[in-house]
Amino acid sequence: MDFGSWIVPKAVEAVDAAHVLVDFISDAATQSLLARNVSTAPVIARGLTDLSEAEFLAVSSDIPPIVPRHDIYGTDGAWIGDRWNEIITQ
């Protein structure tokens, strides 16, 4: 759920089971359990969970997230890779 979406690939044979999994993972109660026990931010609206203020703030926040710019790897991927290697080998 890192990218905010789940898919069921065309090659999946157990489509119904995949839908059950997505429904389960997206359920408000499941999201609350994951936040409490695995320390992951809920992927559903905050108001749908039963997390307390403290529980929510322990795993997430109300500020807009920092969204990775994956698109730049298409145009600047080689430069980014070279620069990264240069930085980590210093």
MMTF fields as JSON, N, C-alpha, C and O atoms, coordinates in Angstrom:
{
  "mmtfVersion": "1.0.0",
  "mmtfProducer": "UNKNOWN",
  "numBonds": 359,
  "numAtoms": 360,
  "numGroups": 90,
  "numChains": 1,
  "numModels": 1,
  "chainsPerModel": [1],
  "groupsPerChain": [90],
  "chainIdList": ["A"],
  "bondAtomList": [4, 2, 8, 6, 12, 10, 16, 14, 20, 18, 24, 22, 28, 26, 32, 30, 36, 34, 40, 38, 44, 42, 48, 46, 52, 50, 56, 54, 60, 58, 64, 62, 68, 66, 72, 70, 76, 74, 80, 78, 84, 82, 88, 86, 92, 90, 96, 94, 100, 98, 104, 102, 108, 106, 112, 110, 116, 114, 120, 118, 124, 122, 128, 126, 132, 130, 136, 134, 140, 138, 144, 142, 148, 146, 152, 150, 156, 154, 160, 158, 164, 162, 168, 166, 172, 170, 176, 174, 180, 178, 184, 182, 188, 186, 192, 190, 196, 194, 200, 198, 204, 202, 208, 206, 212, 210, 216, 214, 220, 218, 224, 222, 228, 226, 232, 230, 236, 234, 240, 238, 244, 242, 248, 246, 252, 250, 256, 254, 260, 258, 264, 262, 268, 266, 272, 270, 276, 274, 280, 278, 284, 282, 288, 286, 292, 290, 296, 294, 300, 298, 304, 302, 308, 306, 312, 310, 316, 314, 320, 318, 324, 322, 328, 326, 332, 330, 336, 334, 340, 338, 344, 342, 348, 346, 352, 350, 356, 354],
  "bondOrderList": [1, 1, 1, 1, 1, 1, 1, 1, 1, 1, 1, 1, 1, 1, 1, 1, 1, 1, 1, 1, 1, 1, 1, 1, 1, 1, 1, 1, 1, 1, 1, 1, 1, 1, 1, 1, 1, 1, 1, 1, 1, 1, 1, 1, 1, 1, 1, 1, 1, 1, 1, 1, 1, 1, 1, 1, 1, 1, 1, 1, 1, 1, 1, 1, 1, 1, 1, 1, 1, 1, 1, 1, 1, 1, 1, 1, 1, 1, 1, 1, 1, 1, 1, 1, 1, 1, 1, 1, 1],
  "groupList": [{"groupName": "MET", "atomNameList": ["N", "CA", "C", "O"], "elementList": ["N", "C", "C", "O"], "formalChargeList": [0, 0, 0, 0], "bondAtomList": [1, 0, 2, 1, 3, 2], "bondOrderList": [1, 1, 2], "singleLetterCode": "M", "chemCompType": "L-PEPTIDE LINKING"}, {"groupName": "ASP", "atomNameList": ["N", "CA", "C", "O"], "elementList": ["N", "C", "C", "O"], "formalChargeList": [0, 0, 0, 0], "bondAtomList": [1, 0, 2, 1, 3, 2], "bondOrderList": [1, 1, 2], "singleLetterCode": "D", "chemCompType": "L-PEPTIDE LINKING"}, {"groupName": "PHE", "atomNameList": ["N", "CA", "C", "O"], "elementList": ["N", "C", "C", "O"], "formalChargeList": [0, 0, 0, 0], "bondAtomList": [1, 0, 2, 1, 3, 2], "bondOrderList": [1, 1, 2], "singleLetterCode": "F", "chemCompType": "L-PEPTIDE LINKING"}, {"groupName": "GLY", "atomNameList": ["N", "CA", "C", "O"], "elementList": ["N", "C", "C", "O"], "formalChargeList": [0, 0, 0, 0], "bondAtomList": [1, 0, 2, 1, 3, 2], "bondOrderList": [1, 1, 2], "singleLetterCode": "G", "chemCompType": "PEPTIDE LINKING"}, {"groupName": "SER", "atomNameList": ["N", "CA", "C", "O"], "elementList": ["N", "C", "C", "O"], "formalChargeList": [0, 0, 0, 0], "bondAtomList": [1, 0, 2, 1, 3, 2], "bondOrderList": [1, 1, 2], "singleLetterCode": "S", "chemCompType": "L-PEPTIDE LINKING"}, {"groupName": "TRP", "atomNameList": ["N", "CA", "C", "O"], "elementList": ["N", "C", "C", "O"], "formalChargeList": [0, 0, 0, 0], "bondAtomList": [1, 0, 2, 1, 3, 2], "bondOrderList": [1, 1, 2], "singleLetterCode": "W", "chemCompType": "L-PEPTIDE LINKING"}, {"groupName": "ILE", "atomNameList": ["N", "CA", "C", "O"], "elementList": ["N", "C", "C", "O"], "formalChargeList": [0, 0, 0, 0], "bondAtomList": [1, 0, 2, 1, 3, 2], "bondOrderList": [1, 1, 2], "singleLetterCode": "I", "chemCompType": "L-PEPTIDE LINKING"}, {"groupName": "VAL", "atomNameList": ["N", "CA", "C", "O"], "elementList": ["N", "C", "C", "O"], "formalChargeList": [0, 0, 0, 0], "bondAtomList": [1, 0, 2, 1, 3, 2], "bondOrderList": [1, 1, 2], "singleLetterCode": "V", "chemCompType": "L-PEPTIDE LINKING"}, {"groupName": "PRO", "atomNameList": ["N", "CA", "C", "O"], "elementList": ["N", "C", "C", "O"], "formalChargeList": [0, 0, 0, 0], "bondAtomList": [1, 0, 2, 1, 3, 2], "bondOrderList": [1, 1, 2], "singleLetterCode": "P", "chemCompType": "L-PEPTIDE LINKING"}, {"groupName": "LYS", "atomNameList": ["N", "CA", "C", "O"], "elementList": ["N", "C", "C", "O"], "formalChargeList": [0, 0, 0, 0], "bondAtomList": [1, 0, 2, 1, 3, 2], "bondOrderList": [1, 1, 2], "singleLetterCode": "K", "chemCompType": "L-PEPTIDE LINKING"}, {"groupName": "ALA", "atomNameList": ["N", "CA", "C", "O"], "elementList": ["N", "C", "C", "O"], "formalChargeList": [0, 0, 0, 0], "bondAtomList": [1, 0, 2, 1, 3, 2], "bondOrderList": [1, 1, 2], "singleLetterCode": "A", "chemCompType": "L-PEPTIDE LINKING"}, {"groupName": "GLU", "atomNameList": ["N", "CA", "C", "O"], "elementList": ["N", "C", "C", "O"], "formalChargeList": [0, 0, 0, 0], "bondAtomList": [1, 0, 2, 1, 3, 2], "bondOrderList": [1, 1, 2], "singleLetterCode": "E", "chemCompType": "L-PEPTIDE LINKING"}, {"groupName": "HIS", "atomNameList": ["N", "CA", "C", "O"], "elementList": ["N", "C", "C", "O"], "formalChargeList": [0, 0, 0, 0], "bondAtomList": [1, 0, 2, 1, 3, 2], "bondOrderList": [1, 1, 2], "singleLetterCode": "H", "chemCompType": "L-PEPTIDE LINKING"}, {"groupName": "LEU", "atomNameList": ["N", "CA", "C", "O"], "elementList": ["N", "C", "C", "O"], "formalChargeList": [0, 0, 0, 0], "bondAtomList": [1, 0, 2, 1, 3, 2], "bondOrderList": [1, 1, 2], "singleLetterCode": "L", "chemCompType": "L-PEPTIDE LINKING"}, {"groupName": "THR", "atomNameList": ["N", "CA", "C", "O"], "elementList": ["N", "C", "C", "O"], "formalChargeList": [0, 0, 0, 0], "bondAtomList": [1, 0, 2, 1, 3, 2], "bondOrderList": [1, 1, 2], "singleLetterCode": "T", "chemCompType": "L-PEPTIDE LINKING"}, {"groupName": "GLN", "atomNameList": ["N", "CA", "C", "O"], "elementList": ["N", "C", "C", "O"], "formalChargeList": [0, 0, 0, 0], "bondAtomList": [1, 0, 2, 1, 3, 2], "bondOrderList": [1, 1, 2], "singleLetterCode": "Q", "chemCompType": "L-PEPTIDE LINKING"}, {"groupName": "ARG", "atomNameList": ["N", "CA", "C", "O"], "elementList": ["N", "C", "C", "O"], "formalChargeList": [0, 0, 0, 0], "bondAtomList": [1, 0, 2, 1, 3, 2], "bondOrderList": [1, 1, 2], "singleLetterCode": "R", "chemCompType": "L-PEPTIDE LINKING"}, {"groupName": "ASN", "atomNameList": ["N", "CA", "C", "O"], "elementList": ["N", "C", "C", "O"], "formalChargeList": [0, 0, 0, 0], "bondAtomList": [1, 0, 2, 1, 3, 2], "bondOrderList": [1, 1, 2], "singleLetterCode": "N", "chemCompType": "L-PEPTIDE LINKING"}, {"groupName": "TYR", "atomNameList": ["N", "CA", "C", "O"], "elementList": ["N", "C", "C", "O"], "formalChargeList": [0, 0, 0, 0], "bondAtomList": [1, 0, 2, 1, 3, 2], "bondOrderList": [1, 1, 2], "singleLetterCode": "Y", "chemCompType": "L-PEPTIDE LINKING"}],
  "groupTypeList": [0, 1, 2, 3, 4, 5, 6, 7, 8, 9, 10, 7, 11, 10, 7, 1, 10, 10, 12, 7, 13, 7, 1, 2, 6, 4, 1, 10, 10, 14, 15, 4, 13, 13, 10, 16, 17, 7, 4, 14, 10, 8, 7, 6, 10, 16, 3, 13, 14, 1, 13, 4, 11, 10, 11, 2, 13, 10, 7, 4, 4, 1, 6, 8, 8, 6, 7, 8, 16, 12, 1, 6, 18, 3, 14, 1, 3, 10, 5, 6, 3, 1, 16, 5, 17, 11, 6, 6, 14, 15],
  "groupIdList": [1, 2, 3, 4, 5, 6, 7, 8, 9, 10, 11, 12, 13, 14, 15, 16, 17, 18, 19, 20, 21, 22, 23, 24, 25, 26, 27, 28, 29, 30, 31, 32, 33, 34, 35, 36, 37, 38, 39, 40, 41, 42, 43, 44, 45, 46, 47, 48, 49, 50, 51, 52, 53, 54, 55, 56, 57, 58, 59, 60, 61, 62, 63, 64, 65, 66, 67, 68, 69, 70, 71, 72, 73, 74, 75, 76, 77, 78, 79, 80, 81, 82, 83, 84, 85, 86, 87, 88, 89, 90],
  "secStructList": [7, 6, 6, 1, 7, 7, 7, 7, 7, 6, 6, 7, 1, 7, 2, 2, 2, 2, 2, 2, 2, 2, 2, 2, 2, 2, 1, 2, 2, 2, 2, 2, 2, 2, 2, 2, 2, 2, 7, 7, 7, 7, 1, 1, 7, 4, 4, 4, 1, 7, 7, 7, 2, 2, 2, 2, 2, 2, 2, 7, 7, 1, 1, 7, 7, 7, 7, 7, 7, 6, 6, 2, 2, 2, 2, 2, 2, 2, 2, 2, 2, 2, 2, 2, 2, 2, 2, 2, 6, 7],
  "xCoordList": [0.815, 0.0, 0.859, 0.359, 2.134, 3.015, 2.611, 2.867, 2.001, 1.629, 0.145, -0.364, -0.552, -1.951, -2.908, -4.096, -2.421, -3.289, -2.901, -1.736, -3.883, -3.657, -4.21, -5.181, -3.596, -4.093, -4.156, -3.541, -4.898, -4.904, -4.354, -5.043, -3.112, -2.518, -3.348, -4.024, -3.287, -4.05, -3.704, -4.554, -2.456, -2.009, -2.529, -2.38, -3.128, -3.618, -4.774, -5.732, -4.67, -5.739, -6.826, -7.996, -6.451, -7.41, -7.9, -7.645, -8.594, -9.058, -9.975, -9.839, -10.899, -11.819, -11.067, -11.39, -10.074, -9.28, -8.473, -8.307, -7.979, -7.238, -8.143, -7.719, -9.377, -10.332, -10.647, -10.799, -10.745, -10.989, -9.814, -10.018, -8.588, -7.409, -7.42, -7.194, -7.678, -7.703, -8.789, -8.565, -9.954, -11.035, -10.618, -10.883, -9.963, -9.522, -8.478, -8.593, -7.469, -6.392, -6.914, -6.414, -7.91, -8.457, -9.493, -9.914, -9.901, -10.922, -10.414, -9.249, -11.287, -10.899, -10.333, -9.342, -10.95, -10.461, -9.069, -8.21, -8.846, -7.533, -6.489, -5.378, -6.837, -5.898, -5.523, -4.37, -6.491, -6.209, -5.281, -4.345, -5.537, -4.671, -3.249, -2.287, -3.112, -1.781, -1.046, 0.145, -1.756, -1.127, -0.642, 0.46, -1.452, -1.098, 0.013, 0.867, 0.007, 0.905, 2.1, 3.093, 2.023, 3.124, 3.71, 4.719, 3.065, 3.504, 3.53, 4.456, 2.499, 2.357, 1.212, 0.224, 1.36, 0.314, -0.9, -0.742, -2.096, -3.293, -3.342, -2.904, -3.872, -4.002, -5.435, -5.797, -6.227, -7.6, -7.719, -6.833, -8.801, -8.997, -8.931, -9.468, -8.277, -8.082, -9.392, -9.444, -10.431, -11.71, -12.394, -13.324, -11.947, -12.537, -11.947, -12.517, -10.807, -10.175, -10.684, -11.345, -10.367, -10.698, -9.44, -9.396, -8.41, -7.16, -7.337, -7.994, -6.742, -6.742, -5.795, -5.042, -5.843, -4.937, -3.487, -2.699, -3.132, -1.755, -1.36, -0.245, -2.26, -1.956, -1.735, -0.805, -2.592, -2.447, -1.131, -0.387, -0.845, 0.368, 1.643, 2.716, 1.539, 2.706, 3.111, 4.258, 2.184, 2.482, 2.268, 2.641, 1.682, 1.356, 1.273, 1.655, 0.775, 0.568, -0.49, -0.939, -0.876, -1.871, -1.245, -1.962, 0.083, 0.718, 0.758, 0.754, 0.796, 0.857, 2.121, 3.181, 2.017, 3.183, 4.202, 3.871, 5.436, 6.472, 6.335, 6.513, 6.024, 5.785, 7.044, 7.525, 7.586, 8.787, 8.551, 7.458, 9.57, 9.497, 10.104, 11.199, 9.403, 9.911, 10.076, 10.882, 9.329, 9.387, 10.766, 11.128, 11.542, 12.837, 13.849, 14.856, 13.597, 14.512, 14.474, 15.44, 13.375, 13.287, 14.201, 14.744, 14.379, 15.215, 16.591, 17.558, 16.688, 17.946, 18.463, 19.279, 17.999, 18.362, 19.852, 20.378, 20.54, 21.98, 22.721, 23.609, 22.359, 23.009, 22.752, 23.667, 21.519, 21.179, 21.988, 22.529, 22.065, 22.84, 24.31, 24.926, 24.878, 26.287, 26.526, 27.486, 25.662, 25.791, 25.668, 26.44, 24.689, 24.495, 25.75, 26.223, 26.284, 27.489, 28.664, 29.463, 28.764, 29.826, 29.697, 30.688, 28.485, 28.255, 28.53, 29.182, 28.036, 28.176, 29.575, 29.904, 30.4, 31.758, 32.788, 33.985, 32.339, 33.281, 33.652, 34.431],
  "yCoordList": [-1.187, 0.0, 1.251, 2.359, 1.07, 2.228, 3.29, 4.473, 2.906, 3.858, 4.18, 4.809, 3.768, 4.127, 3.297, 3.613, 2.247, 1.424, -0.043, -0.379, -0.898, -2.327, -2.753, -2.178, -3.753, -4.295, -5.812, -6.415, -6.396, -7.845, -8.105, -7.853, -8.608, -8.841, -9.81, -10.691, -9.637, -10.488, -11.963, -12.828, -12.253, -13.645, -14.363, -15.58, -13.642, -14.264, -15.205, -14.829, -16.427, -17.4, -17.289, -17.554, -16.907, -16.821, -15.377, -14.732, -14.886, -13.496, -13.211, -12.177, -14.113, -13.891, -13.8, -12.961, -14.656, -14.621, -13.323, -12.764, -12.852, -11.583, -10.429, -9.543, -10.436, -9.389, -9.463, -8.433, -10.674, -10.841, -10.255, -9.576, -10.517, -9.98, -8.449, -7.818, -7.857, -6.394, -5.816, -4.815, -6.437, -5.975, -6.054, -5.138, -7.157, -7.338, -6.29, -5.655, -6.113, -5.169, -3.742, -2.934, -3.42, -2.064, -1.781, -0.636, -2.791, -2.636, -1.732, -1.811, -0.883, 0.069, -0.627, -0.169, -1.721, -2.436, -3.015, -2.971, -3.553, -4.103, -3.0, -3.177, -1.865, -0.748, -0.259, 0.094, -0.239, 0.162, -0.846, -0.457, -2.133, -3.173, -3.065, -3.177, -2.85, -2.714, -1.507, -1.582, -0.403, 0.794, 0.526, 0.931, -0.147, -0.409, -1.448, -1.317, -2.462, -3.597, -3.658, -4.314, -2.991, -3.033, -1.637, -1.474, -0.644, 0.754, 1.266, 1.967, 0.905, 1.437, 2.437, 2.29, 3.449, 4.46, 3.866, 3.079, 4.219, 3.736, 4.267, 5.385, 3.466, 3.893, 4.299, 4.49, 4.426, 4.898, 6.211, 6.563, 6.922, 8.2, 8.027, 7.068, 8.953, 8.895, 8.699, 7.933, 9.375, 9.301, 7.951, 7.686, 7.098, 5.762, 4.782, 3.72, 5.142, 4.254, 4.586, 5.602, 3.718, 4.014, 4.359, 4.193, 4.844, 5.201, 6.46, 7.415, 6.442, 7.654, 8.663, 8.329, 9.876, 10.925, 10.483, 10.611, 9.966, 9.529, 8.366, 8.34, 7.403, 6.253, 6.701, 6.243, 7.595, 8.07, 8.826, 8.575, 9.739, 10.547, 9.727, 10.164, 8.548, 7.673, 7.052, 6.636, 6.983, 6.325, 7.222, 6.845, 8.391, 9.245, 10.697, 11.033, 11.548, 12.954, 13.531, 12.874, 14.754, 15.42, 16.285, 16.894, 16.344, 17.147, 16.344, 15.113, 17.026, 16.299, 15.435, 15.858, 14.237, 13.354, 13.852, 14.608, 13.419, 13.664, 12.546, 11.372, 12.907, 11.92, 11.786, 12.781, 10.573, 10.378, 10.775, 10.578, 11.329, 11.731, 10.62, 10.782, 9.51, 8.381, 8.731, 8.11, 9.709, 10.068, 10.56, 10.408, 11.142, 11.684, 10.594, 10.87, 9.38, 8.299, 8.0, 7.467, 8.337, 8.136, 9.059, 8.676, 10.268, 11.24, 11.414, 11.71, 11.235, 11.504, 10.309, 10.469, 9.124, 7.934, 7.66, 7.314, 7.812, 7.547, 8.535, 8.146, 9.806, 10.831, 10.56, 10.654, 10.228, 9.95, 8.756, 8.792, 7.7, 6.521, 6.839, 6.407, 7.604, 7.988, 8.839, 8.621, 9.788, 10.694, 9.909, 10.127, 8.991, 8.167, 7.355, 7.326, 6.695, 5.887, 6.74, 6.312, 7.941, 8.858, 9.245, 9.285, 9.525, 9.953, 8.827, 9.045, 7.621, 6.54, 5.938, 5.214, 6.224, 5.668, 6.662, 6.375, 7.813, 8.806, 8.467, 9.188],
  "zCoordList": [0.0, 0.0, 0.0, 0.191, -0.212, -0.228, -1.228, -1.006, -2.297, -3.33, -3.302, -4.229, -2.273, -2.135, -2.956, -3.025, -3.576, -4.422, -4.313, -4.099, -4.464, -4.572, -5.917, -6.411, -6.502, -7.767, -7.652, -6.772, -8.543, -8.687, -10.086, -11.074, -10.186, -11.497, -12.338, -11.806, -13.639, -14.557, -14.398, -14.607, -14.026, -13.928, -12.684, -12.574, -11.756, -10.522, -10.837, -11.514, -10.338, -10.56, -9.493, -9.77, -8.297, -7.189, -7.037, -6.02, -8.039, -8.049, -6.866, -6.212, -6.588, -5.468, -4.141, -3.299, -3.954, -2.725, -2.64, -1.556, -3.77, -3.786, -3.369, -2.627, -3.84, -3.454, -1.964, -1.307, -1.432, 0.006, 0.795, 1.802, 0.337, 1.014, 0.998, 2.031, -0.156, -0.258, 0.642, 1.322, 0.648, 1.528, 2.997, 3.774, 3.37, 4.753, 5.143, 6.191, 4.304, 4.605, 4.665, 5.448, 3.849, 3.79, 4.872, 5.039, 5.595, 6.627, 7.753, 8.141, 8.267, 9.315, 10.553, 11.121, 10.971, 12.158, 11.91, 12.792, 10.719, 10.378, 10.339, 10.84, 9.748, 9.688, 11.083, 11.335, 11.98, 13.361, 14.04, 14.738, 13.837, 14.41, 13.873, 14.634, 12.572, 11.978, 12.555, 12.854, 12.708, 13.279, 14.697, 15.069, 15.474, 16.878, 17.031, 17.909, 16.198, 16.398, 15.464, 15.778, 14.33, 13.367, 13.149, 12.463, 13.738, 13.632, 12.197, 11.789, 11.441, 10.09, 10.068, 10.788, 9.235, 9.113, 8.415, 7.481, 8.839, 8.152, 6.724, 6.452, 5.829, 4.429, 4.112, 2.951, 5.136, 4.984, 5.752, 6.53, 5.534, 6.209, 7.723, 8.277, 8.367, 9.817, 10.573, 11.536, 10.151, 10.835, 10.761, 11.522, 9.861, 9.746, 10.756, 11.006, 11.331, 12.311, 13.709, 13.919, 14.653, 16.047, 16.835, 18.054, 16.128, 16.783, 17.622, 17.208, 18.8, 19.622, 18.98, 18.066, 19.46, 18.959, 19.107, 18.17, 20.273, 20.528, 19.626, 19.104, 19.436, 18.576, 17.136, 16.472, 16.661, 15.285, 15.118, 14.17, 16.025, 15.903, 16.069, 15.652, 16.672, 16.809, 15.481, 15.32, 14.522, 13.244, 12.032, 10.921, 12.215, 11.076, 11.527, 12.648, 10.647, 10.994, 10.065, 9.126, 10.338, 9.505, 8.415, 7.62, 8.371, 7.327, 6.028, 6.061, 4.891, 3.618, 3.551, 4.013, 2.985, 2.907, 1.889, 0.975, 2.06, 1.06, 0.033, 0.358, -1.182, -2.232, -3.086, -3.628, -3.215, -4.026, -5.482, -6.015, -6.118, -7.521, -8.388, -8.927, -8.52, -9.294, -10.769, -11.462, -11.254, -12.667, -13.095, -14.262, -12.19, -12.597, -12.94, -13.592, -12.514, -12.864, -14.357, -14.904, -15.023, -16.467, -17.236, -18.273, -16.743, -17.452, -16.825, -17.526, -15.527, -14.826, -14.038, -13.13, -14.378, -13.614, -13.551, -12.493, -14.684, -14.709, -13.816, -13.057, -13.905, -13.079, -11.6, -10.782, -11.26, -9.86, -9.35, -8.245, -10.161, -9.773, -9.583, -8.609, -10.526, -10.416, -9.175, -8.436, -8.96, -7.812, -6.498, -5.565, -6.435, -5.24, -4.939, -3.803, -5.967, -5.774, -5.314, -4.481, -5.857, -5.463, -3.986, -3.257, -3.563, -2.181, -1.189, -0.169, -1.483, -0.495, -0.452, 0.487, -1.451, -1.439, -0.916, -0.923, -0.468, 0.084, 1.503, 2.127]
}
